[in-house]
């Protein structure tokens, strides 16, 4: 959605957020007494991740990439670390219980482990997807501006201007290259016109000298 804003990509990101929340809700509904102490912090971390991902998407839609990166490196990363630490603590607790209880109880513990790991995996998928879109959103327009600069440097001023609508540093750089291309075109036209004028004057001078 961040690279190509359409309904499909937006639905996909919303699906990841919903899936993460659903998996956490399933884990909490499981009501394992050994894990209840971590449920409130897990719920808060999940809400933070979802809110941070939505905030980062809004920043990118507005062309505010530095602010989006700040959200990812700040509250989003902190919440992700919190979920990871909670997951480790839960898994350690469950492993101790597996060692202590009978074989008949192991199936219930295994189901809890699966739920915890599912929530963690979904969280990692959201992080990976969001970071991928942010990186693409930054690097793709920069690559296009670089290609435009190479074309201008080769002496080809006939290409169409590259338009980058975001109000960020890349947009300013794109506008600067477009302005430079236009100025160079006008300069070449002026030189060509003056050259033609000088050539005509030289021919007239040569004719009069004869």
C-alpha positions as CSV (number, residue, x, y, z in Angstrom):
1,X,0.0,0.0,0.0
2,X,2.9,2.4,0.7
3,X,4.4,1.9,-2.7
4,X,1.2,1.4,-4.7
5,X,-1.8,2.8,-2.7
6,X,-4.7,0.6,-3.8
7,X,-7.4,-1.3,-2.0
8,X,-5.7,-4.6,-2.2
9,X,-2.5,-3.5,-0.4
10,X,-4.4,-1.5,2.2
11,X,-6.6,-4.6,2.9
12,X,-3.4,-6.7,3.2
13,X,-1.9,-4.4,5.9
14,X,-5.1,-4.3,7.8
15,X,-5.3,-8.0,7.6
16,X,-1.9,-8.3,9.3
17,X,-3.0,-6.0,12.1
18,X,-6.3,-7.8,12.6
19,X,-4.6,-11.2,12.6
20,X,-2.1,-10.1,15.3
21,X,-4.9,-8.8,17.5
22,X,-6.9,-12.0,17.0
23,X,-4.0,-14.3,17.9
24,X,-3.4,-12.3,21.1
25,X,-7.1,-12.5,21.9
26,X,-7.1,-16.3,21.4
27,X,-4.1,-16.6,23.7
28,X,-5.7,-14.6,26.4
29,X,-9.0,-16.5,26.0
30,X,-7.0,-19.7,26.6
31,X,-6.8,-18.5,30.3
32,X,-3.7,-20.3,31.3
33,X,-3.0,-19.4,34.9
34,X,0.7,-19.6,34.4
35,X,0.7,-17.0,31.7
36,X,-1.9,-14.5,33.0
37,X,0.7,-12.2,34.6
38,X,1.9,-11.3,31.1
39,X,-1.5,-10.8,29.4
40,X,-1.9,-7.0,30.3
41,X,1.6,-6.1,29.0
42,X,1.1,-8.3,25.9
43,X,-2.2,-6.6,25.1
44,X,-0.6,-3.1,25.5
45,X,2.3,-4.0,23.3
46,X,-0.1,-5.3,20.6
47,X,-2.1,-2.1,20.7
48,X,1.1,-0.1,20.4
49,X,2.3,-2.1,17.4
50,X,-1.0,-1.7,15.6
51,X,-1.2,2.1,16.4
52,X,2.4,2.6,15.4
53,X,2.0,0.8,12.1
54,X,-1.1,2.9,11.3
55,X,0.8,6.1,12.3
56,X,3.8,5.2,10.1
57,X,1.5,4.5,7.1
58,X,-0.2,7.9,7.6
59,X,3.2,9.6,7.7
60,X,4.3,7.9,4.5
61,X,1.1,8.8,2.8
62,X,1.8,12.4,3.6
63,X,5.4,12.1,2.3
64,X,6.9,12.4,5.8
65,X,9.4,9.6,5.6
66,X,11.7,10.7,8.5
67,X,8.8,10.8,10.8
68,X,7.7,7.3,9.7
69,X,11.2,6.0,10.3
70,X,11.1,7.6,13.8
71,X,7.9,5.8,14.6
72,X,9.3,2.5,13.5
73,X,12.6,2.9,15.4
74,X,10.7,4.2,18.4
75,X,7.4,2.9,19.7
76,X,7.0,0.2,17.1
77,X,10.5,-1.3,17.8
78,X,10.0,-1.0,21.6
79,X,6.7,-2.8,21.4
80,X,8.2,-5.5,19.2
81,X,11.0,-6.0,21.7
82,X,8.5,-6.2,24.5
83,X,6.5,-8.9,22.7
84,X,9.6,-10.8,22.0
85,X,10.7,-10.7,25.7
86,X,7.2,-11.7,26.8
87,X,7.3,-14.6,24.4
88,X,10.6,-15.8,25.8
89,X,9.3,-15.5,29.3
90,X,6.1,-17.4,28.4
91,X,8.0,-20.1,26.6
92,X,10.4,-20.5,29.6
93,X,7.5,-20.8,32.0
94,X,5.7,-23.3,29.7
95,X,8.9,-25.4,29.3
96,X,9.2,-25.6,33.1
97,X,5.6,-26.8,33.4
98,X,6.2,-29.4,30.6
99,X,9.1,-30.8,32.8
100,X,6.9,-30.9,35.9
101,X,3.5,-32.1,34.8
102,X,2.4,-35.5,33.5
103,X,2.2,-36.6,29.9
104,X,-1.5,-36.1,29.9
105,X,-1.1,-32.3,30.4
106,X,1.5,-31.8,27.7
107,X,-1.1,-31.4,25.0
108,X,-2.5,-28.3,26.7
109,X,0.9,-26.8,27.1
110,X,1.8,-27.5,23.5
111,X,-1.4,-25.7,22.4
112,X,-0.4,-22.6,24.5
113,X,3.1,-22.6,23.0
114,X,1.7,-22.7,19.5
115,X,-0.6,-19.7,20.2
116,X,2.3,-17.7,21.7
117,X,4.6,-18.5,18.8
118,X,1.8,-17.7,16.3
119,X,1.3,-14.3,17.8
120,X,5.1,-13.7,17.7
121,X,5.4,-14.9,14.0
122,X,2.5,-12.6,13.0
123,X,4.3,-9.7,14.7
124,X,7.5,-10.4,12.8
125,X,5.5,-10.6,9.5
126,X,4.0,-7.1,10.2
127,X,7.4,-5.7,11.0
128,X,9.0,-7.2,7.9
129,X,6.2,-6.0,5.6
130,X,6.2,-2.5,7.0
131,X,10.0,-2.1,6.9
132,X,10.0,-3.5,3.3
133,X,7.4,-0.9,2.2
134,X,9.3,1.9,4.0
135,X,12.6,1.0,2.4
136,X,10.9,0.8,-1.1
137,X,9.2,4.1,-0.6
138,X,12.5,5.7,0.1
139,X,14.8,4.0,-2.4
140,X,12.5,3.8,-5.4
141,X,12.1,7.6,-6.0
142,X,15.8,8.2,-5.1
143,X,16.8,5.6,-7.8
144,X,14.5,7.4,-10.4
145,X,16.1,10.8,-9.6
146,X,19.5,9.2,-9.9
147,X,18.7,7.8,-13.3
148,X,17.4,11.2,-14.4
149,X,20.6,12.9,-13.3
150,X,22.7,10.3,-15.3
151,X,20.6,11.1,-18.4
152,X,21.1,14.9,-18.0
153,X,24.9,14.4,-17.3
154,X,25.2,12.5,-20.6
155,X,23.9,15.6,-22.4
156,X,20.4,14.3,-23.1
157,X,18.0,17.1,-22.2
158,X,15.0,15.9,-24.2
159,X,13.6,13.6,-21.5
160,X,10.4,14.2,-19.6
161,X,10.7,15.8,-16.1
162,X,10.4,13.3,-13.2
163,X,7.6,14.3,-10.9
164,X,7.8,13.3,-7.2
165,X,4.8,14.7,-5.4
166,X,5.9,14.0,-1.8
167,X,7.0,17.1,0.1
168,X,10.3,15.7,1.3
169,X,14.1,15.9,0.4
170,X,13.7,13.7,-2.6
171,X,10.9,15.9,-3.9
172,X,13.1,19.0,-3.5
173,X,15.9,17.2,-5.3
174,X,13.6,16.2,-8.2
175,X,12.4,19.7,-8.6
176,X,15.9,21.0,-8.6
177,X,16.9,18.6,-11.4
178,X,13.8,19.6,-13.4
179,X,14.7,23.2,-13.0
180,X,18.3,22.6,-14.0
181,X,17.1,20.7,-17.1
182,X,14.8,23.5,-18.1
183,X,17.6,26.1,-17.6
184,X,20.0,24.1,-19.7
185,X,17.5,23.7,-22.5
186,X,16.9,27.5,-22.5
187,X,20.7,28.1,-22.5
188,X,21.3,25.7,-25.4
189,X,18.5,27.4,-27.4
190,X,20.0,30.8,-26.7
191,X,23.5,29.6,-27.8
192,X,22.1,28.1,-30.9
193,X,20.2,31.3,-31.8
194,X,23.3,33.4,-31.2
195,X,25.4,31.0,-33.3
196,X,23.0,31.2,-36.2
197,X,23.0,35.0,-35.9
198,X,26.8,35.1,-35.9
199,X,27.0,32.7,-38.8
200,X,24.6,34.9,-40.8
201,X,26.6,38.0,-39.9
202,X,29.8,36.3,-41.0
203,X,28.3,35.4,-44.4
204,X,27.2,38.9,-44.9
205,X,30.6,40.2,-44.0
206,X,32.3,37.8,-46.4
207,X,30.0,38.8,-49.2
208,X,30.6,42.5,-48.7
209,X,34.3,42.0,-48.6
210,X,34.2,40.4,-52.1
